[in-house]
Amino acid sequence: MANTVQARKRARQNEVARRHNASFRSMVRTYIKKVVTAVQEGNYDNATAAYNRAVPVIDRMADKGIIHKNKAARHKSRLNAAILALKA
């Protein structure tokens, strides 16, 4: 446990930030899951629409540091490849 006043305050601040970031990570996962679900259903139009809604959210979370930029790029690449495979 933190012993100094400033260490206790940092612990409180870190807990608030952790919860805030957890909600952002959950939101990103939800957007990704919507794209994956649309791809699994085989609906190209729904998958494309879900992907177009997910990309800005993924990029925004990468900019904020919620997820790593390479992880964001990997998700976008794999989702896009799945959609393109669905089209073909």
Sequence and secondary structure as in RCSB ss.txt:
>XXXX:A:sequence
MANTVQARKRARQNEVARRHNASFRSMVRTYIKKVVTAVQEGNYDNATAAYNRAVPVIDRMADKGIIHKNKAARH
KSRLNAAILALKA
>XXXX:A:secstr
   SHHHHHHHHHHHHHHHHHHHHHHHHHHHHHHHHHHHHHT HHHHHHHHHHHHHHHHHHHHHTSS HHHHHHH
HHHHHHHHHHHH 
